[in-house]
Amino acid sequence: MLWWLAVRRVNAAHPGNPVPRRRSVALIAALALTLIALQSVVERYDTALFSVHMVQHLILLFPVPILLLQAGPITLLLRLATPARRARILRVLQSRAVGAVTHPITGWVLLVAVMWATHLSSLFDLALEDPLVHDAEHLLYLTCALIFWAPVFSVDPMRHKLSRGAALGYLITQMPQNSFLGVAIMWAPRVLYPHYETLGRTWGPSPLEDQQLAGALMWMIGDILFLIAVFVVLAAWMRDAERTAGRDDAALAPALAEIHRREAALSAKRAEEEA
């Protein structure tokens, strides 16, 4: 509701430059996916099946943060703020502290550290037993994912944004970390989380089979999602190149026209001389 009120206010104040509709669509999609991950059948079975839990984490790590970043909430806030408040917000965004937190290296290392530390330690099993820890884990994943994806997909002003080429390297080097962790879970010789083993579940795959499926989902679906992100960056890079080429052609057009005019004039003069 607050989002729509803010959008209406900005659109009313700037009818010639309204909030792009795609940003509201991105926010709706992010909220819908969050509800699917946390308030649907996915949430109902996340502590019973590790594979379902993995689907939940993939939703929170990939589409939800990217869509939130594409919604541009900070830009909307800036457009609503008075000039004095806007200046204060921008100073915070451009500060060294915020810059350190949102630096690409921070995001890259943080995502790897959090994913490996939580999945290969007792913290994951504790989250399965304690709802508060479970909620904190979800918040941790979403926060780390936002920091990781921000240098690539954020439309808001920030101190560190990656060029298209750097973004490709950033994503391509992160993808193997996801693959290795998925393979490590998939090929683990024993059940990693006692919670699933002690449930006494009489239906579905065995705990070890379920764990193997979860690892395979992290590996294959996670890599597919990373590849989609890579292709999105490549497509944007190609569009940028086409726009640059178009601007260069437009800038050269007068000079080329003058060259053609002179060539035509010279040809006409030579034809008169030969006649």
Buried (B, 14 or more C-beta within 10 A) or exposed (E): EEBEEBBEBBEEEEEEEEBBEEBBEBBEBBBEBBEBBBEEEBBEBBBBBBBBBBBBBBBBBBBBBBBBBBBBBBBBBBBBBEEEEBEEBBEEBEEEEBBEBBBBEBBBEBBBEBBBEBBBEEBBBBBBEEEEBBEEBBEBBBBBBBBBBBBBBBBBBBBBBBEBEBBBEBBBEBBEBBBEBBBBBBEBEEBBBEBBBEEEBEEEBEBBEBBBBBBBBBBEBBBEBBEEBBEBBEEBBEEEEEEEEEEEEEEEEEEEEEEEEEEEEEEEEEEEEEE
